[in-house]
Amino acid sequence: MKSATMTAVALALALTSVLPPGPAQAKGCLKGALAGGVAGHYAGHHAVLGAIGGCAVGHHLANEKAKQPNPTAGQEQNPPASAQNPQ
């Protein structure tokens, strides 16, 4: 039984090492991890747990911000010359 489990684990590790890694989606994670690590450190020496939680929250907030429509998209920065004060 023990050798069958070890064989299955070895096969799983061999197969996962062949697969290409996916792209990293770390947007918001670094800022959240930094803030969470500092907060966790001051809240009872739990910096690692704070960094993990901060990364998760920062990533979630970055995804939510990316889903919001950009109200300035498609608008010109400067109005046309005819709309300015003609003198």
Secondary structure, DSSP 8 states (H G I E B T S, - for coil): -HHHHHHHHHHHHHHHHHS-------TTHHHHHHHHHHHHHHTTS-HHHHHHHHHHHHHHHHHHHHHS--TTTT--SS--GGGS---
